[in-house]
Amino acid sequence: MKASTTENSGQALHEPPLPPEPEKTRASAFGEKLNVVISNLPPDQITLAEIRDLVGHEGLLLLAAFLTLVFMIPVSIPGVSTVFGAGILLIGLCRLFRIPLWLPKFIAFRRLPADKLRAGLIQGSKWLHRLERVSRPHRMNRLGGTGLADTLNSAALVFGAGLLMAPFGLIPFSNTLPALALLFLSIGLLQRDGLCILLGHILNVVTLIYFFILIAGGGVAIHEIIQYFRG
């Protein structure tokens, strides 16, 4: 019996170790979390505070990424861009000044249509799955680092949220472009993927240019109308 035990021990010692299981990326984990949240949405209405609780406490960036998905389709849901944009704005400010997240009551408990959010999230999740396929952790790592890079990236979240809240909700892509910038920034910071972060910054600039064209074009149109009525 002793010899058998010794022999088995010797075999166990010489057996090669099992390879470690591949680690899931944070983006993939977020995709799974998204499916759980969608399935748990109430049938009628929901608040930002309830969405925060459904997403969980994995981090502010996870919540910011979640709040962008409903804008991935060029359809406006009344009130959502203000509430979700303000939520992302506060998340960016909390990261910028390194303080805990605080949501004022008029933002946290404003009721939103859960059925429309569900449909928007299902459509928007397609963007997340595309981003999961191209995102790579620790690519161009300096852009996702600490210090000045982190400050600039947090400021970009604040800036993008401000663009998302701009009063152009009925104009096509006026919510989609800044939301896409915020999604790239959030997933890029979660994954430490510098390329995604860079794309987020670029999309912020593209959105700013798009809004400038809208404002300039609107100004010209108003001027022409005034001139027409003046004869």
C-alpha positions as CSV (number, residue, x, y, z in Angstrom):
1,M,0.0,0.0,0.0
2,K,2.8,2.4,0.9
3,A,4.6,1.7,-2.4
4,S,1.4,2.4,-4.3
5,T,0.9,5.6,-2.5
6,T,4.4,6.7,-3.2
7,E,4.1,5.8,-6.8
8,N,0.9,7.8,-7.2
9,S,2.5,10.8,-5.4
10,G,5.4,10.6,-7.8
11,Q,3.1,10.6,-10.8
12,A,1.2,13.6,-9.4
13,L,4.4,15.5,-8.9
14,H,5.5,14.9,-12.5
15,E,2.1,15.7,-14.1
16,P,2.2,19.0,-16.0
17,P,0.1,21.7,-14.5
18,L,-3.2,22.5,-16.1
19,P,-3.1,25.6,-18.2
20,P,-4.9,28.6,-16.6
21,E,-8.3,29.4,-17.9
22,P,-8.4,32.4,-20.2
23,E,-9.5,35.5,-18.4
24,K,-12.6,37.3,-19.7
25,T,-12.1,40.9,-20.7
26,R,-14.0,43.5,-18.9
27,A,-15.9,44.4,-22.1
28,S,-17.1,40.8,-22.3
29,A,-18.2,40.8,-18.7
30,F,-20.0,44.0,-19.4
31,G,-21.8,42.3,-22.3
32,E,-23.0,39.6,-20.0
33,K,-24.1,42.2,-17.4
34,L,-26.0,44.1,-20.0
35,N,-28.1,41.0,-20.9
36,V,-28.9,40.5,-17.2
37,V,-29.9,44.2,-16.8
38,I,-32.2,44.1,-19.9
39,S,-34.0,41.0,-18.6
40,N,-34.5,42.6,-15.2
41,L,-35.9,45.9,-16.5
42,P,-39.4,46.6,-15.1
43,P,-42.4,46.6,-17.6
44,D,-43.4,50.3,-17.1
45,Q,-40.9,52.9,-15.8
46,I,-37.4,53.0,-14.3
47,T,-35.2,55.6,-12.7
48,L,-31.4,56.3,-13.1
49,A,-31.0,55.2,-9.4
50,E,-32.6,51.8,-10.2
51,I,-30.4,51.4,-13.3
52,R,-27.3,52.2,-11.2
53,D,-28.4,49.5,-8.7
54,L,-29.0,47.0,-11.6
55,V,-25.6,47.6,-13.1
56,G,-24.0,47.1,-9.7
57,H,-20.9,48.5,-8.1
58,E,-18.2,47.3,-10.6
59,G,-17.3,50.9,-11.3
60,L,-18.4,54.3,-12.6
61,L,-17.1,53.5,-16.1
62,L,-19.3,50.5,-16.4
63,L,-22.3,52.6,-15.6
64,A,-21.2,55.3,-18.1
65,A,-20.9,52.7,-20.9
66,F,-24.3,51.3,-20.1
67,L,-25.9,54.8,-20.2
68,T,-24.6,55.4,-23.7
69,L,-26.1,52.3,-25.4
70,V,-29.6,53.6,-25.8
71,F,-28.3,56.4,-28.0
72,M,-26.6,54.1,-30.5
73,I,-29.7,54.2,-32.7
74,P,-30.8,57.6,-34.3
75,V,-34.1,57.7,-32.4
76,S,-34.8,60.2,-29.6
77,I,-36.5,59.0,-26.4
78,P,-37.8,62.1,-24.6
79,G,-35.9,63.1,-21.4
80,V,-33.3,60.4,-21.7
81,S,-30.5,62.4,-23.1
82,T,-30.8,65.0,-20.3
83,V,-30.9,62.4,-17.5
84,F,-28.3,60.0,-18.8
85,G,-26.1,62.8,-20.1
86,A,-26.2,64.4,-16.6
87,G,-25.4,61.0,-15.1
88,I,-22.3,60.6,-17.3
89,L,-21.3,64.2,-16.6
90,L,-21.3,63.5,-12.9
91,I,-19.4,60.3,-13.4
92,G,-16.8,62.2,-15.4
93,L,-16.6,64.9,-12.7
94,C,-16.2,62.2,-10.0
95,R,-13.3,60.7,-11.9
96,L,-11.8,64.1,-12.5
97,F,-11.9,65.2,-8.9
98,R,-11.6,61.6,-7.5
99,I,-14.7,61.8,-5.3
100,P,-17.6,59.3,-4.8
101,L,-20.5,59.4,-7.2
102,W,-23.4,61.6,-6.1
103,L,-26.7,61.9,-8.0
104,P,-29.1,64.7,-7.2
105,K,-32.7,63.6,-6.6
106,F,-34.2,65.3,-9.7
107,I,-31.8,63.2,-11.8
108,A,-31.7,60.0,-9.8
109,F,-35.4,59.6,-9.4
110,R,-36.8,60.9,-12.6
111,R,-39.0,58.2,-14.2
112,L,-38.2,57.0,-17.7
113,P,-40.1,54.7,-20.1
114,A,-38.6,51.2,-19.4
115,D,-40.1,49.6,-22.6
116,K,-38.4,52.2,-24.9
117,L,-35.2,51.9,-22.9
118,R,-35.3,48.1,-23.3
119,A,-35.7,48.4,-27.1
120,G,-33.0,51.0,-27.3
121,L,-30.6,48.9,-25.2
122,I,-31.2,45.8,-27.3
123,Q,-30.4,47.7,-30.5
124,G,-27.5,49.5,-28.9
125,S,-25.9,46.3,-27.6
126,K,-24.9,45.5,-31.2
127,W,-22.4,48.4,-31.0
128,L,-21.1,46.9,-27.8
129,H,-20.5,43.5,-29.4
130,R,-18.7,45.1,-32.3
131,L,-16.5,47.0,-29.9
132,E,-15.8,43.8,-27.9
133,R,-14.4,42.2,-31.1
134,V,-12.0,45.0,-31.8
135,S,-11.0,46.1,-28.3
136,R,-7.6,44.9,-27.0
137,P,-6.5,45.4,-23.4
138,H,-3.3,47.4,-22.8
139,R,-3.0,48.6,-26.4
140,M,-1.3,52.0,-26.7
141,N,-1.1,51.8,-23.0
142,R,0.1,55.4,-22.3
143,L,-3.2,56.9,-23.5
144,G,-5.0,54.9,-20.7
145,G,-2.4,55.6,-18.0
146,T,-2.6,57.5,-14.8
147,G,-1.7,61.1,-14.1
148,L,-2.2,63.6,-16.9
149,A,-3.7,61.0,-19.3
150,D,-6.3,60.0,-16.8
151,T,-7.2,63.7,-16.1
152,L,-7.6,64.4,-19.8
153,N,-9.7,61.3,-20.4
154,S,-12.0,62.2,-17.4
155,A,-12.3,65.7,-18.9
156,A,-13.2,64.1,-22.2
157,L,-16.0,62.2,-20.5
158,V,-17.3,65.5,-19.0
159,F,-17.1,67.2,-22.4
160,G,-18.8,64.4,-24.3
161,A,-21.6,64.3,-21.7
162,G,-22.1,68.0,-22.2
163,L,-22.4,67.4,-26.0
164,L,-24.9,64.6,-25.4
165,M,-27.1,67.0,-23.3
166,A,-27.0,69.7,-26.1
167,P,-30.6,70.6,-27.3
168,F,-30.3,68.9,-30.7
169,G,-32.1,65.7,-29.7
170,L,-34.5,65.7,-32.7
171,I,-31.7,66.1,-35.3
172,P,-30.3,62.7,-36.6
173,F,-27.0,61.6,-35.0
174,S,-26.9,64.5,-32.6
175,N,-27.2,62.0,-29.7
176,T,-25.5,59.1,-31.5
177,L,-22.2,60.8,-32.2
178,P,-21.4,62.0,-28.6
179,A,-22.8,58.7,-27.1
180,L,-20.4,56.7,-29.4
181,A,-17.5,58.9,-28.3
182,L,-18.5,58.2,-24.6
183,L,-18.8,54.5,-25.3
184,F,-15.3,54.3,-26.8
185,L,-13.9,56.3,-23.9
186,S,-15.6,54.2,-21.3
187,I,-14.7,50.8,-22.8
188,G,-11.2,52.1,-23.6
189,L,-10.6,53.2,-20.0
190,L,-12.1,49.9,-18.7
191,Q,-9.8,47.9,-21.0
192,R,-6.8,50.2,-20.8
193,D,-7.1,50.2,-24.6
194,G,-5.5,53.4,-25.9
195,L,-6.8,53.1,-29.4
196,C,-10.5,53.1,-28.2
197,I,-9.7,56.1,-26.0
198,L,-8.1,57.9,-29.0
199,L,-11.2,57.1,-31.1
200,G,-13.4,58.5,-28.3
201,H,-11.4,61.8,-28.3
202,I,-11.7,62.0,-32.1
203,L,-15.4,61.4,-32.1
204,N,-15.8,64.2,-29.5
205,V,-14.1,66.6,-32.0
206,V,-16.2,65.3,-34.9
207,T,-19.4,65.9,-32.8
208,L,-18.2,69.4,-32.0
209,I,-17.7,70.1,-35.7
210,Y,-21.1,68.6,-36.5
211,F,-22.8,70.9,-33.9
212,F,-20.9,73.9,-35.2
213,I,-22.2,73.1,-38.8
214,L,-25.8,72.8,-37.4
215,I,-25.6,76.1,-35.5
216,A,-24.0,77.9,-38.5
217,G,-26.5,76.4,-40.9
218,G,-29.4,77.4,-38.6
219,G,-28.1,80.9,-38.3
220,V,-27.9,81.3,-42.1
221,A,-31.4,79.9,-42.5
222,I,-32.8,82.3,-39.9
223,H,-31.0,85.2,-41.6
224,E,-32.5,84.2,-45.0
225,I,-36.0,84.0,-43.5
226,I,-35.7,87.4,-41.9
227,Q,-34.4,88.8,-45.2
228,Y,-37.3,87.2,-47.1
229,F,-40.0,88.8,-44.9
230,R,-38.2,92.2,-45.0
231,G,-38.4,92.0,-48.8
